[in-house]
């Protein structure tokens, strides 16, 4: 039996089976990876910048399609109504409310549009509230480009027990801004300026993403390759078994002839 298993013909079969198994297993893993990647979020198609006034209503929520969109807005900054959003990092998705050495302030300045409404604009980020860049508000008519973000809820942020200094807020909440900017019509959400204003640090905001669609076909392909691998083992077993039986029968045939 051992001589049969180590014969050149069967050794070639062993090597061929091993090569087929490796190839089929790798192909299955590749198809499985394609299936897993298909479910990951993908960058949404960019339809180009839109006017912020057309996407950010007054007194209503932003639509899901508007969140993260590139927008432009023209108007005049109202420096006297500027606020600092405390305990913020230079990343719109970073958690707020838990103070760390990396926290600073978003500089939130209302932009008065031509129709008289106010569009909250995060002009950038600073590490200290007394940074000179905070007071350097562009004068005259400006055009702001950036990405539109929904208003932030106040319940999800832990407010500091001692309160905030005048001119600071904890979140960018349209409901709170209505009280602070009394008598003004305020558009929902806020624009994160890209590029930032003056020497302020850019607040990072990612483009919108859409959920990926799982391609179940690739999962079926992966299963097929592994089934083929199992079939290759099955065929190898039968070929080897038949070869062993044949050689065993050939070894017995002379003895059977003598007995006859």
C-alpha positions in Angstrom: 0.0 0.0 0.0 2.8 2.4 1.0 4.5 1.7 -2.3 1.4 2.5 -4.2 0.8 5.8 -2.3 4.4 6.9 -3.0 4.5 5.9 -6.6 5.1 8.7 -9.2 1.6 8.4 -10.6 -0.1 8.8 -7.2 2.4 11.4 -6.0 1.4 13.5 -9.0 -2.2 13.0 -8.0 -1.4 14.2 -4.4 0.3 17.3 -5.6 -2.5 18.1 -8.1 -5.1 17.7 -5.4 -3.2 20.0 -3.0 -2.9 22.6 -5.7 -6.6 22.4 -6.5 -7.6 22.6 -2.8 -5.4 25.7 -2.3 -6.8 27.4 -5.4 -10.5 26.7 -4.6 -10.1 27.7 -1.0 -8.5 31.0 -2.0 -11.1 31.6 -4.6 -13.8 31.0 -2.0 -12.2 33.4 0.4 -12.0 36.0 -2.3 -15.7 35.8 -3.1 -16.5 35.9 0.6 -14.4 39.1 0.9 -16.3 40.6 -2.0 -19.6 39.7 -0.3 -18.5 41.3 3.0 -17.2 44.5 1.3 -20.5 44.9 -0.5 -22.3 45.6 2.8 -20.0 48.5 3.8 -21.1 52.1 3.5 -20.2 53.8 0.3 -19.6 57.4 -0.6 -22.8 58.9 -2.0 -22.8 60.4 -5.4 -22.0 64.1 -5.3 -24.6 66.1 -7.3 -22.6 69.3 -6.8 -23.1 72.3 -4.5 -26.5 73.6 -3.9 -27.8 76.8 -2.3 -28.0 76.3 1.4 -31.3 78.2 1.5 -33.0 75.6 -0.7 -32.0 72.7 1.6 -32.1 74.2 5.1 -35.7 75.2 5.8 -36.9 77.6 8.5 -38.8 75.8 11.3 -38.5 72.3 9.8 -36.1 69.4 9.9 -33.5 68.7 7.2 -34.3 65.9 4.8 -32.0 62.9 4.8 -30.7 63.7 1.3 -29.6 67.2 2.5 -27.4 66.1 5.3 -23.7 66.2 4.3 -24.4 67.9 1.0 -22.1 70.5 -0.4 -23.7 73.9 -0.2 -23.0 77.6 -0.8 -24.5 80.6 0.9 -24.1 84.3 0.2 -24.7 87.1 2.7 -23.1 89.1 5.5 -21.7 87.7 8.8 -23.3 89.2 11.9 -20.3 89.3 14.2 -22.3 90.7 17.1 -24.3 87.4 17.3 -21.2 85.1 17.1 -21.0 82.2 19.6 -18.5 79.6 20.6 -19.5 76.0 20.8 -17.6 74.6 23.8 -15.9 71.3 24.3 -15.5 70.5 20.6 -12.8 69.0 18.6 -11.8 69.8 15.0 -14.0 66.9 13.8 -17.7 67.2 13.4 -18.2 63.5 14.4 -16.0 63.6 17.5 -17.9 63.1 20.7 -18.6 66.2 22.7 -19.4 66.9 26.3 -16.5 65.0 27.8 -13.7 67.6 28.2 -10.2 66.5 27.2 -7.0 68.3 26.5 -7.8 68.1 22.8 -11.1 70.0 23.1 -11.6 73.5 22.0 -14.3 75.6 20.4 -16.2 75.8 17.2 -16.7 79.4 16.0 -20.3 79.7 15.2 -21.3 82.9 13.3 -24.7 83.6 11.7 -24.7 84.5 8.0 -27.6 86.8 7.1 -28.9 85.8 3.8 -30.6 88.1 1.2 -34.1 87.0 2.4 -33.2 88.1 6.0 -32.9 84.6 7.5 -29.9 83.5 9.4 -27.8 80.5 8.4 -25.6 79.3 11.2 -22.0 78.7 10.0 -19.2 77.0 11.8 -16.3 79.1 10.5 -13.7 76.8 12.0 -12.1 75.6 15.3 -9.8 77.2 17.9 -8.1 75.7 20.9 -8.6 78.8 23.1 -11.6 81.1 23.4 -9.3 84.2 23.3 -7.6 83.2 20.1 -7.4 86.4 17.9 -8.8 84.4 14.9 -12.2 84.3 16.7 -12.7 88.0 16.4 -11.4 88.2 12.8 -14.9 87.9 11.2 -14.9 88.7 7.5 -16.6 92.0 6.7 -19.0 92.8 3.9 -20.7 90.4 1.6 -19.1 86.9 1.5 -19.8 83.6 -0.2 -19.4 80.6 2.1 -18.9 77.1 0.8 -19.1 74.0 3.0 -21.2 71.0 4.0 -24.7 71.1 5.5 -25.1 69.3 8.9 -28.3 68.7 11.0 -28.9 70.5 14.2 -27.5 68.8 17.3 -29.7 67.5 20.1 -29.2 68.9 23.6 -30.2 65.7 25.5 -27.3 63.7 24.1 -24.7 66.1 25.5 -23.7 66.2 29.1 -23.8 69.9 30.2 -21.2 71.1 32.6 -22.7 71.7 36.1 -21.1 75.1 36.5 -22.6 76.4 33.3 -21.0 78.2 30.4 -19.7 81.7 30.1 -21.7 84.3 28.2 -21.3 83.8 24.4 -20.8 80.1 24.6 -23.2 77.2 23.9 -22.9 73.4 24.3 -24.5 72.4 21.0 -25.6 73.8 17.7 -29.3 73.6 18.4 -31.8 75.5 16.3 -34.2 75.7 19.2 -31.5 77.2 21.5 -30.4 79.6 18.8 -33.9 80.9 18.3 -33.8 82.1 21.9 -30.2 83.5 21.7 -30.8 85.2 18.4 -34.3 86.5 19.4 -36.4 88.1 16.7 -34.6 86.3 13.8 -35.7 83.7 11.4 -33.1 80.9 11.7 -32.6 78.1 9.2 -32.4 74.6 10.5 -28.9 72.9 10.7 -25.6 74.6 10.1 -22.9 74.8 7.5 -19.4 73.7 8.2 -17.2 76.1 6.2 -14.8 74.5 3.7 -12.2 76.1 3.7 -12.4 77.7 7.1 -12.5 81.4 7.7 -9.2 83.2 8.1 -6.6 81.4 10.3 -9.2 79.1 12.0 -8.6 75.4 11.9 -10.7 73.4 9.5 -13.5 71.4 11.1 -13.4 68.0 9.5 -16.7 66.8 8.1 -17.0 63.6 6.0 -19.1 63.5 2.8 -22.4 61.6 3.0 -22.5 57.9 2.7 -25.1 55.3 1.7 -25.4 51.8 3.0 -23.9 49.1 0.8 -26.1 46.4 -0.7 -25.0 42.8 0.1 -24.3 40.8 -3.0 -25.6 37.4 -2.0 -24.5 36.0 -5.3 -20.8 36.3 -4.2 -21.6 34.4 -1.0 -23.1 31.6 -3.2 -19.9 31.7 -5.4 -17.8 31.3 -2.3 -19.9 28.3 -1.2 -19.6 26.8 -4.7 -15.8 27.0 -4.6 -15.6 25.3 -1.2 -18.0 22.6 -2.5 -15.7 22.0 -5.4 -12.8 21.7 -3.0 -14.7 19.0 -1.1 -15.5 17.2 -4.4 -11.8 17.3 -5.3 -11.0 15.5 -2.0 -13.8 13.0 -2.7 -12.3 12.3 -6.2 -8.8 12.0 -4.8 -9.9 9.5 -2.2 -11.6 7.3 -4.8 -8.6 7.4 -7.2 -6.2 6.5 -4.5 -8.5 3.7 -3.2 -8.9 2.3 -6.7 -5.1 2.4 -7.2 -4.5 0.6 -4.0 -7.0 -2.1 -4.8 -5.6 -2.6 -8.3 -2.1 -3.0 -7.0 -3.3 -5.4 -4.3 -5.1 -7.5 -6.9 -2.0 -7.6 -9.1 0.1 -8.8 -6.2 -2.3 -11.6 -5.5 -2.7 -12.8 -9.0 0.5 -15.0 -9.2 -0.5 -16.8 -6.0 -3.9 -17.5 -7.4 -2.4 -18.9 -10.6 -0.2 -21.3 -8.6 -3.2 -22.5 -6.6 -5.0 -23.1 -9.8 
